[in-house]
Amino acid sequence: MTKPAQAAHLAQLNVATLLHPIDDPRIAPFMQALDPVNAAADEAPGFVWRLVGEGESDATGLRPAGEDVIVNLSVWESQESLWDFAYRSGHLEVMRRRREWFERHVEAHMVLWWVPAGHLPTVGEALDRLTELREHGPSPRAFTFASSYTATDAAQHLPLVQPEAVVPAQAVRSPRPESADKSAVV
């Protein structure tokens, strides 16, 4: 008997090392762009969830990868929906200016991986996937847009889980309200 098909979503983590402290005036243009970009993400087709600090509207106060490293962790319905947001929205303009605010990375700074629909990855899980990508290169468990794998490719790496039982303690709900047509959104 074969394992039943399971719906999957795409998780993504990217890390960025600040050139200056977050409250430095040279970082102010980035900080001013955060709310509009995050609001656009929250409303983007295919958006499921993003990590935010407790009582915050973004994750810039969380520093699990080092005091000068900010993280962005989100879940999307598909690779296409994440790609469209990242490269076909106002997000692209902010990405074009990233060298003003962040160090150039010499190793992978972004990782993608498939998760069961309803699963919210922890920061620890995400950092483990980034480490896996850095140490072993792309695989169905950790990849990039340039070296992508489908959810089918990754199916053997997806644990069978009950969505209501997988909300990690480290995850903070996105400010986006739940909608009736997206029951996995939290």
N, C-alpha and C positions, 0 to 999 in steps of 0.2 A: 504494500500500500504506500502511496506517495504522500508526502507531507502536504496538507491543504495549503492552497495559496493564501497569502496574507498581504493585506494592503500595507504599503510602505510609503514613508515620507523621506525627504532628503534633509539631513542635518548639515549645517555648515558652521565652521569656526574659523574666524580669522583673528590674528593677533597683530598688534602694531606697537612698536617701541617709540615712545614719545621722544622728540628732540629736546623738549623743554617741559617743565612741570605743567600739569593740566591747567593751573590757574595763571600761567604766564600769558601776557598779552599776545604773544606770537602764536599761541594756540587758540586764542579767542575766535578767529574765523571758523575753525573746525567746530568748536563748541556751539557756536551760533547756528551752524548748519545741522547739528544733530537732531533737534526736535522736528524740523521739517522733513528730514530724510527718514527718521523713524516713523513719523506719521504717514509718510508715503508707503513705507514698508508695511505698516499695520493695515493699510487699505489695499495693498497690491493683490491682484489675483493670485491665488495659490499660497499666500502667506498663512502660516499656522500659528507660530509662536516665536517670541524672542526673549532672551534673558534680560532682565532688568534688576537693578539693585533694589533691595527692600525699601519701599517708600519713594523710589526714584522713577524717572521716566526713561532711563538708559542704564547701561552697565559700566559706565566709565569709572565709577567708584569702586568697582570690584577689581582686585588685582591678584588673581590666582597664579599668574605667570610671572610676577615680579612687579616691583613698585613702579617701574617706568613703562610697563606693558599694559595696554588696554585690550579687552577681548570683546568680540562680537560673536554671539552664538544664537542661531535661529534654526527654525524648522520650516520647510516648504513642502507643498504637495508634490512638486516635481522639480527636476533639474531645469526644465524650461521656464518655470515660473520664477525661480531664483535668478536665472540668467537674464530674463527680461527685466526684473527689478534692478539688478546690478549694472546692466549695460545699456538699458533702454529707458532710463528714468533720470530724474535729477540726481540720483546717487552717483551717476557717472561723472558729473561735474565735480563732486567732492573727491572722488577717486583720482581725478586728473591733478588735483592739488595736493595729494598725499605727501609728496616730497617736502612740502613746506612745513609739515607737522611731524612726520615720522621718519625714522631711520630706514635706509634701504636694507631689505632683508637679504641675507646671503643664503638662507635656507628656506624651506617651505614655511609660509606664514598663514596659509589657508588650507583647510582640508574639508572634504565632503565625505559623507557616508550615509548609508540607508539605515533607517530605524523603523520599527513597526509603527504603523499609524497609531497615534495616541501616546506614544512614548516621548517623554521630554528628556533629552540627554542632560546629564550633569556636566558641570565644567570639568570635573576629573575625567569623565569618559571622553569628552572632547579633546582635552589635552593629551590623553593617551592615544587617540587617533592621530593627532598631529605628530606625536613622537613616532608612531608606527610608520607614518608616511615619510618622515625625515630619515628614519633608520633603514627602512626596507623598500622604499619607493612605492609607487601606486599599486594598489590591489583592490579587489572588491570591498575590502574593509576600510580603506582610506585612500582617497583619490582626489583629483583636481578636475576642473573643467577640461583641461587639455588631455587628461588621461582618465576619462570617465568610464564608469561601469553602470549597468542598469540595475534596477532593483532585483530583476531575475538573476543577474550575475551574483548579487550579494545575498540571495535568499537563504543559502546555507549558513550565513553569518548572522541572520536575524533570529533572535530568540522568540519563541512563541510566548506572548505575554497577554495579559488582560489589560486594556488601556486604563481602567480605573485604578489599577494596582501599581502603576509605574511612575507616578508623578514623584520625581526625586525631591528630597528635602532641600537640596541646594537650589532648585529651580524656583524662580520667582515669576509669578504670572505677568504676562504682557499686559499693558494697559488696554489692549483691544478687547472689547466686550465679546462674550460668547454670542454666537449666532445659531439659529436653529438648523441651518443647513451645513454647519461645520462643527459637528459634535466633538471632534478631536481638538478643537481650539480651546486652549486654556490660558 
